[in-house]
């Protein structure tokens, strides 16, 4: 037996597995240990689940951003429509006043 195997595979029931520190190498060792213990298929399922969760969260953030942007655009359009309506109302009032003045002018000229 390789002497290094004794660190990871206990030969007696009382021998304990050495804890690997949580450094970058330790994390990789733990990931590969999980793959070795539980199999590639479980690891693939977990990675797929994480990726689906990541896509769902990023899509939610994107939808929220678009919703906020859409609400701002709707508010600007509403303000523009209100201002346009006010301007058209002022033109209508001015045109009615001008029409009334022309009618009076025509009546005055015909008399």
Secondary structure per residue as TSV (DSSP state, phi and psi in degrees):
chain	resnum	aa	ss	phi	psi
A	1	X	-	360.0	142.2
A	2	X	-	-71.0	136.1
A	3	X	T	-62.6	-28.3
A	4	X	T	-70.6	-24.8
A	5	X	H	-66.2	-24.5
A	6	X	H	-66.2	-23.2
A	7	X	H	-73.0	-29.7
A	8	X	H	-112.2	-23.8
A	9	X	S	-122.3	102.5
A	10	X	-	-65.6	137.6
A	11	X	S	-93.3	-23.0
A	12	X	S	-122.9	155.9
A	13	X	T	-64.3	-24.8
A	14	X	T	-87.9	-12.7
A	15	X	-	-78.1	133.8
A	16	X	-	-103.4	152.2
A	17	X	-	-77.4	136.8
A	18	X	-	-71.5	134.9
A	19	X	-	-75.9	133.0
A	20	X	-	-92.3	132.5
A	21	X	-	-65.0	154.8
A	22	X	S	-84.5	60.0
A	23	X	S	-99.5	-178.5
A	24	X	H	-60.0	-43.7
A	25	X	H	-66.4	-37.0
A	26	X	H	-64.2	-39.9
A	27	X	H	-65.0	-43.2
A	28	X	H	-64.2	-40.6
A	29	X	H	-62.8	-39.7
A	30	X	H	-67.4	-40.5
A	31	X	H	-62.7	-46.2
A	32	X	H	-67.9	-30.8
A	33	X	H	-65.1	-41.4
A	34	X	H	-64.1	-42.2
A	35	X	H	-62.1	-42.3
A	36	X	H	-66.4	-39.8
A	37	X	H	-75.0	-46.3
A	38	X	H	-104.0	-12.7
A	39	X	-	102.1	160.2
A	40	X	H	-70.6	-34.6
A	41	X	H	-63.7	-42.0
A	42	X	H	-65.7	-40.7
A	43	X	H	-61.9	-41.8
A	44	X	H	-63.7	-41.5
A	45	X	H	-63.1	-44.1
A	46	X	H	-64.2	-41.5
A	47	X	H	-64.7	-40.1
A	48	X	H	-64.0	-43.0
A	49	X	H	-61.2	-44.4
A	50	X	H	-61.6	-41.8
A	51	X	H	-65.7	-41.5
A	52	X	H	-63.5	-42.0
A	53	X	H	-62.8	-42.5
A	54	X	H	-61.9	-45.7
A	55	X	H	-63.3	-40.0
A	56	X	H	-63.5	-45.1
A	57	X	H	-66.8	-41.4
A	58	X	H	-68.8	-34.7
A	59	X	H	-67.6	-36.7
A	60	X	H	-63.9	-42.8
A	61	X	H	-61.3	-42.0
A	62	X	H	-65.7	-42.1
A	63	X	H	-63.0	-40.8
A	64	X	H	-62.8	-41.3
A	65	X	H	-64.2	-44.2
A	66	X	H	-65.5	-38.5
A	67	X	H	-62.8	-44.6
A	68	X	H	-61.1	-44.2
A	69	X	H	-64.8	-39.6
A	70	X	H	-65.6	-40.4
A	71	X	H	-64.7	-38.8
A	72	X	H	-64.5	-41.6
A	73	X	H	-64.8	-41.4
A	74	X	H	-61.5	-40.1
A	75	X	H	-65.5	-41.2
A	76	X	H	-64.4	-40.5
A	77	X	H	-65.1	-41.5
A	78	X	H	-62.3	-43.3
A	79	X	H	-63.6	-40.7
A	80	X	H	-65.0	-42.0
A	81	X	H	-65.0	-38.9
A	82	X	H	-65.3	-44.6
A	83	X	H	-64.9	-39.4
A	84	X	H	-65.9	-41.1
A	85	X	H	-63.1	-42.4
A	86	X	H	-62.8	-41.6
A	87	X	H	-65.8	-41.8
A	88	X	H	-65.7	-35.9
A	89	X	H	-63.7	-41.1
A	90	X	H	-65.4	-38.4
A	91	X	H	-65.0	-40.6
A	92	X	H	-61.8	-44.8
A	93	X	H	-63.6	-42.5
A	94	X	H	-65.9	-39.5
A	95	X	H	-66.2	-40.0
A	96	X	H	-64.2	-41.0
A	97	X	H	-64.6	-40.9
A	98	X	H	-65.7	-41.4
A	99	X	H	-62.7	-43.1
A	100	X	H	-62.8	-41.0
A	101	X	H	-64.5	-39.3
A	102	X	H	-67.1	-38.9
A	103	X	H	-62.0	-44.2
A	104	X	H	-64.3	-38.8
A	105	X	H	-63.6	-43.0
A	106	X	H	-66.2	-41.5
A	107	X	H	-62.3	-41.8
A	108	X	H	-66.1	-38.5
A	109	X	H	-72.4	-35.2
A	110	X	H	-75.4	-19.9
A	111	X	-	-86.1	360.0
